[in-house]
Amino acid sequence: MQDKTYVITEIVGVSDTSISQAVSNAIDRANQTLKALDWFEVKEVRGTVVEGKVGQYQVTLDVGFRYLSDEEMRNWATG
């Protein structure tokens, strides 16, 4: 098993329906542009209140993605 090195970045997911959907929205979007996305940690949950009701859920996540080896980069590029 090779050693792994990660980059950690913070993102915010948003949903009108639930906290879990806000997490899913954030991960789905990050996965479109980050290679080797491996894990996440929920750091903060907040939201908006509109007319006395929850208007929107906002979830701050730390996400970790791996630096890829040369071989992994070649495999990723060729699909």
Buried (B, 14 or more C-beta within 10 A) or exposed (E): EEEEEEEEEEBBBBBEEEBEBBBBBBBEEBEEEBEBBEEBEBEEEEBEEEEEEEEBBBBBBEBBBBEBEEEBEEEEEEE
